[in-house]
């Protein structure tokens, strides 16, 4: 009885300052929760790029690596994604269009197929001058991987862009290496990426006679480029951009 009475007394006799502090703490918690919600909502439903007139348009089609999860969750900015770095490296007259969406697979039977997301249609409708396609990391997950379908679906997917009215140059890129911490955190399988997905990307590029950028080979010895073993940090995104630019400028 004494303890109950003390508790009731304390609650009923809070000072105005104590009440205000509690309200401020609750408001801050609610704001933090809303901010977190907004951050992750952008990963699933990113803003559609606004296409500028009188620019050479470089479109980047991919998953969370392209979207820029490794910098978005900490900065809430796309200024340090590899497409943004590429735009700045290419100089005036170029616009990088980021059509990356977190978690997406190339495979239509994957748990989150890229072709089922609105960004796929937006990337097609952009009729860009150049497309860089880099998908496959999420396809390596055990619930998604299908050796037989990946080759044919990648080939058909790339052909869709090749056949656009803008007659774009289309690049295929192997996905980057998934380091051990990413395998544990995101259920990625680097053995599949290295020994099945990357070789298939190389093979399809040859069959379609399109340029191939081997991001797996370029990243396999650089864990320091990644925030969590899979998503590039700002340093890693800048490195990826430096790797890609010579291909895009035909200096490779």
C-alpha positions in Angstrom: 0.0 0.0 0.0 2.8 2.4 0.8 4.6 1.8 -2.5 1.4 2.2 -4.5 0.6 5.4 -2.7 4.1 6.8 -3.4 3.8 6.0 -7.1 0.5 7.7 -7.4 1.7 10.7 -5.5 4.8 11.1 -7.7 2.8 10.9 -10.9 0.2 13.4 -9.7 2.8 15.9 -8.5 5.1 16.1 -11.5 6.5 19.6 -12.0 5.7 21.4 -15.3 9.4 21.0 -16.3 9.2 17.2 -15.8 6.0 17.0 -17.9 7.6 19.1 -20.6 10.7 16.9 -20.6 8.5 13.8 -21.0 6.6 15.3 -23.9 9.8 16.4 -25.6 11.2 12.9 -25.3 8.1 11.4 -26.7 8.1 13.8 -29.6 11.7 13.1 -30.4 11.1 9.4 -30.3 8.1 9.8 -32.7 10.2 12.0 -35.0 13.0 9.4 -35.0 10.6 6.6 -35.8 9.1 8.7 -38.7 12.6 9.5 -40.0 13.6 5.9 -40.0 10.3 5.0 -41.8 11.0 7.7 -44.5 14.6 6.4 -45.0 13.5 2.8 -45.6 10.5 3.9 -47.7 12.8 5.5 -50.2 14.7 2.2 -50.5 11.6 0.4 -51.6 10.0 3.2 -53.6 12.7 5.6 -54.7 12.0 8.9 -56.3 11.8 8.7 -60.1 14.7 10.6 -61.8 13.7 13.9 -63.4 15.1 13.8 -66.9 16.8 17.0 -68.1 16.6 18.2 -71.7 19.7 18.7 -73.8 21.8 16.2 -71.9 23.4 12.8 -72.7 21.4 10.4 -70.5 23.2 7.6 -68.7 20.7 5.2 -67.1 21.8 2.8 -64.3 19.6 -0.2 -63.8 20.2 -2.3 -60.7 19.5 -3.1 -57.0 20.6 -1.6 -53.7 24.2 -1.3 -54.9 23.1 1.1 -57.6 20.5 2.8 -55.5 23.2 3.5 -52.9 22.0 1.9 -49.7 25.5 2.1 -48.2 25.3 5.9 -48.2 21.6 6.5 -48.1 21.0 5.0 -44.7 23.7 7.2 -43.2 23.4 10.4 -45.2 19.9 10.3 -46.7 21.6 11.6 -49.9 22.4 10.2 -53.2 25.3 12.5 -53.8 27.8 9.8 -53.0 26.2 7.0 -55.0 28.3 5.7 -58.0 25.9 7.1 -60.6 26.2 10.6 -59.0 29.9 10.3 -59.0 29.9 9.3 -62.6 27.8 12.3 -63.6 30.3 14.6 -62.0 33.3 12.8 -63.5 31.7 12.9 -67.0 31.3 16.7 -66.7 28.8 19.1 -68.2 26.3 17.7 -70.7 25.7 14.4 -69.0 23.0 13.3 -66.7 23.1 10.1 -64.6 19.6 8.5 -64.1 19.6 6.2 -61.1 17.0 3.5 -61.5 18.3 1.2 -58.7 15.9 -0.4 -56.3 16.9 -2.1 -53.1 16.3 -5.9 -52.9 15.5 -6.5 -56.5 16.3 -9.6 -58.5 16.8 -10.1 -62.2 14.8 -13.4 -62.1 11.1 -12.9 -62.5 10.4 -15.7 -60.1 12.6 -14.1 -57.5 11.1 -12.7 -54.3 11.3 -9.1 -55.6 11.7 -9.0 -59.4 13.0 -5.8 -60.8 10.5 -6.1 -63.7 7.6 -5.9 -61.3 8.7 -2.5 -60.0 7.7 0.8 -61.5 11.3 1.8 -61.9 11.7 -0.9 -64.6 9.0 0.9 -66.7 10.5 4.2 -65.9 13.9 3.1 -67.1 12.5 1.8 -70.3 10.5 5.0 -70.9 13.6 7.1 -70.3 15.0 6.0 -73.7 18.4 6.9 -72.5 21.6 7.1 -74.6 23.4 4.5 -72.5 22.3 1.8 -70.0 24.4 0.0 -67.5 22.7 -3.1 -66.1 24.0 -4.6 -62.9 21.7 -7.1 -61.2 22.4 -10.5 -59.7 23.4 -10.1 -56.0 19.9 -10.8 -54.7 19.4 -13.6 -57.2 22.1 -15.5 -55.3 19.8 -15.9 -52.2 18.7 -19.5 -51.7 15.0 -18.8 -52.3 15.8 -17.0 -55.6 18.6 -18.8 -57.4 17.7 -20.7 -60.6 20.7 -21.6 -62.8 18.6 -22.6 -65.7 16.6 -19.4 -66.0 19.2 -16.7 -65.2 20.9 -17.0 -68.6 17.8 -16.7 -70.7 16.2 -14.0 -68.5 19.3 -11.8 -68.5 19.6 -12.1 -72.2 15.9 -11.1 -72.7 16.2 -8.4 -70.2 19.2 -6.8 -71.8 17.6 -7.2 -75.3 14.7 -5.1 -74.2 17.0 -2.1 -73.7 19.0 -2.8 -76.8 15.8 -2.6 -78.8 14.7 0.8 -77.5 14.0 3.6 -80.0 17.0 5.6 -78.8 19.3 2.7 -79.9 21.3 3.0 -76.7 24.6 1.5 -75.9 24.0 -1.2 -73.3 26.6 -2.4 -70.8 26.3 -5.5 -68.7 28.1 -5.5 -65.4 28.8 -8.4 -63.1 27.6 -7.8 -59.5 30.3 -6.9 -57.0 31.7 -9.5 -54.5 29.6 -10.2 -51.4 31.9 -10.5 -48.5 31.3 -12.8 -45.5 29.4 -10.3 -43.4 27.0 -9.7 -46.3 26.4 -13.4 -46.7 25.5 -13.6 -43.0 23.4 -10.4 -42.9 21.6 -10.6 -46.2 21.7 -14.3 -47.1 23.7 -13.6 -50.2 25.8 -16.4 -51.6 29.2 -15.3 -53.0 30.0 -18.7 -54.4 27.0 -18.4 -56.6 27.9 -14.8 -57.6 31.5 -15.7 -58.4 31.0 -19.1 -60.1 27.6 -18.9 -61.7 26.2 -15.3 -61.9 29.3 -13.5 -63.0 30.3 -16.1 -65.6 26.7 -15.9 -67.0 26.9 -12.1 -67.3 30.2 -12.4 -69.2 28.7 -15.1 -71.5 25.5 -13.2 -72.2 27.5 -10.0 -73.0 29.5 -11.9 -75.6 26.4 -13.4 -77.1 24.7 -10.0 -77.4 28.0 -8.4 -78.5 27.7 -5.7 -75.8 30.4 -4.3 -73.5 30.9 -6.0 -70.2 32.2 -4.3 -67.0 33.6 -6.9 -64.6 32.8 -5.4 -61.2 33.2 -8.7 -59.5 36.9 -8.9 -60.4 37.4 -5.2 -59.6 35.9 -5.4 -56.1 36.9 -8.9 -54.9 40.0 -7.7 -53.1 38.5 -4.5 -51.6 36.3 -5.2 -48.5 37.2 -1.6 -47.4 34.9 -0.3 -50.2 31.8 -1.7 -48.5 29.8 -0.6 -45.5 28.5 -4.0 -44.7 30.2 -6.4 -47.1 27.7 -5.7 -49.9 26.8 -2.0 -50.1 29.5 0.4 -51.1 30.3 3.2 -48.8 31.2 6.7 -50.3 34.8 5.6 -50.9 33.6 2.4 -52.6 31.1 4.2 -54.8 33.7 6.6 -56.0 35.9 3.6 -56.8 33.1 2.0 -58.7 32.6 5.2 -60.7 36.3 5.4 -61.5 36.1 1.9 -62.9 33.1 2.5 -65.0 33.9 5.9 -66.5 36.6 4.7 -68.9 34.1 2.2 -70.4 31.5 4.9 -70.8 34.0 7.2 -72.5 35.3 4.3 -74.6 38.8 4.8 -73.1 38.9 1.2 -71.8 
